[in-house]
Amino acid sequence: MTGNDSVVLRVAGRPVGRYVTRPELRARLSPRPYLHPVTTLAGTAVTELSPADHTHHLGVGVAVPDVEGFNFWGGRTYVRDRGPTELDNHGSQRHAAYQLRDPDGFVEELRWVAAPGELLRERRTVAATGLTDTAWALDFTFSLTNVTGEPLSLGSPATNGRPGAAYGGFFWRARKEETAPDVLTADAEGESEVHGRTADWIALTGSTWTLVFAGATERTRRDPWFVRTAAYPGVGSSLAHTDRLPVPPGETVVRRIVTVVADGRLDRTEAAALVRKAVSP
């Protein structure tokens, strides 16, 4: 599954995440760099890699199911009036270079390549920061630039006709346990109440851990959250929720998500306080 080129993220010298730069993956998984395993400070794993229910879920990363018709998410493609369909349309995210590479983070350049060639150029900035003795934050920014000279747009199964499936963008496949995790925001609780809605932060709580996701820019905060708990545990952003997201030639889409990774089960007050600390200037 994995190649040999990886980066280990550390907080105060403690390893908390492994970033695989050049994974060895089949085409239908839409090969792309990913973070796995990601752990709490106590060492509890909070990601999954290629689980049986969705083999194309790869820890933490960026994935888009429709870039001008090409699949950078993995698995089947949702086709209007046909449903999920196996297509030979998979792209890959290829590591180009590191501009910075330190124990607590990196800045990376990637090329999003499909059959016609390079479609997008990405600059990815990832940093790990300690917050408390039991919590740290993963700061993840990605910038996608259209390098084709022609208009591009980003879509999702929702924009292609599948209601409620507006996934695409930052995505975190969390650890699956015997009991589905709880999910809440500052004023709502439960998958049906938080999925597809905007919120400054959203918390996913497992048996002994909590993940709190926050959109850290004005534009990111306007993206609805994609949330799953019953079928599998996962949280991501929705770049194309109801309409395709246009990316004109030379233009750039930028998003920043900060995730608090905590030991224990946080309540609303604790989650909100850690988010404030994580995203403060």
DAFEN-V311386 format. One line per field, one symbol per residue. phi: phi as a letter, one per 30 degrees, with the letter a starting at -180 (. if undefined). burial: b if it has 9 or more other C-alpha atoms within 8 Angstrom, else e. A space follows every 50 residues. Layout:
BEGIN
phi->???
burial->???
END
This chain:
BEGIN
phi->.bdcdbbcdbbhicdbabccdbdcbdedcheadacadcbdddjddbbbch dddbdddbhcabbbdbchjccccjidcdceibidbdbcbdcbccdcacda abdclabbcbcccbedkdcbccccbbbcbdcbdbbbbccbcbbccdcdib dbbcbbeddcjcdibddkkdbbdddcbdcdddbabdbbbjedccdicdad abccbcdbbbcbcbdcbedddddddcbbbddacabaccdbdcbdcdbdei dbcbbbbccdcbdicdcedddddddeddcdd
burial->eebeebbbbbbeeeebbbbbbbbebebbbbbbbbbbbbbbbeebbbbbbb beeebbbbbbbebbbbbeebbbbbbbbbbeeebebeeebbbbbbbeebee eeebbbbbbbbbbbeeebbbbbbbbbbbbbbeebbbbbbbbbbbbbbbee bbbbbbbbbbbbeebbbbbbbbbbbeeeebbbbbbbeebbbeebbbebbe bbbbbbeebbbbbbbbeeebbebbbbbbbeebbbbbbbbbbeebbebbbb ebeebbbbbbbbbebbebeebbebbeebeee
END
